[in-house]
Amino acid sequence: AAPATPASTPRAAGQFGAARVLVVDNDPSALAATAALLVHGLADFALDTREGLLVLGALLGLAAGSGVPEAPAGRGLAAATLAAVLLAAGALWHTQARPGFAQQRLEAAQDAFAYGNDAGEALEQIGQALEWQPNDPALWERRAAYRLAMRDAGALGDLRRAIELSPASAGLRDALAQALLAARQPRAAADAAREAVELHPLDAGHRLTLAEALLALDDREGARSELESAGKLQRNRAEQFRLDTLTAALAGGGA
């Protein structure tokens, strides 16, 4: 369900009132000021809610019912003002309101997962964020992480969608490779990891993921080559641990 519209703030009410005066005064030179006041009032009234756009309907009634239509110049001013407001509000909605609400849902998902250990609630919150920002690859990746925590096979589809939206991301391909390994699909994992390495050959983590996939395919020489390459690259502690673990696994299986 969409969030409830907050009560109008005093500042927003003042903006609407000032805009009404400018429209009623039937002053064509006040077009820019009128549009600015209305848009600012809309921003203060409901920056991050879907229902906030309904304020525009009230503005239409305000302009139409304030005596302006009695004069042709007034009708022109009202129409031009409303057109400007609609355009500006649309831009405001897409650049601030939708991302703002998606960010709120993302933060709620993070809190649910980190503090409540509730992957189900996190998944619900991130789903709401995606309703508002369906073309954000980071949101698809985050939902995939929560689905992986729940052993939900839908994580693979989420990661593939994220890659469609951000085709140059080596990190997303690495994440897909690791998810495929968890799903016991080592060949597909090796393909995804190889793409990640091609995109970012100096990332030790991507080479380690590829080495792990090659080990799962029993391609020991390929895994050895990737581990040697990873050993020559800068690594953090987690990557060093992975390198040590995979090297031991390679040695344990015979030369």
HELIX and SHEET records of a PDB file:
HELIX    1   1 PRO A   10  VAL A   24  1                                  15    
HELIX    2   2 PRO A   28  ALA A   30  5                                   3    
HELIX    3   3 LEU A   31  PHE A   45  1                                  15    
HELIX    4   4 ARG A   50  LEU A   54  5                                   5    
HELIX    5   5 VAL A   55  ALA A   64  1                                  10    
HELIX    6   6 VAL A   68  GLU A   70  5                                   3    
HELIX    7   7 PRO A   72  LEU A   92  1                                  21    
HELIX    8   8 TRP A   93  ALA A   97  3                                   5    
HELIX    9   9 ARG A   98  ALA A  114  1                                  17    
HELIX   10  10 ALA A  119  TRP A  132  1                                  14    
HELIX   11  11 PRO A  137  ALA A  149  1                                  13    
HELIX   12  12 GLY A  154  LEU A  165  1                                  12    
HELIX   13  13 ALA A  170  ALA A  182  1                                  13    
HELIX   14  14 PRO A  186  LEU A  199  1                                  14    
HELIX   15  15 ALA A  204  ALA A  216  1                                  13    
HELIX   16  16 ARG A  220  GLY A  231  1                                  12    
HELIX   17  17 ARG A  237  GLY A  252  1                                  16    
END                                                                             
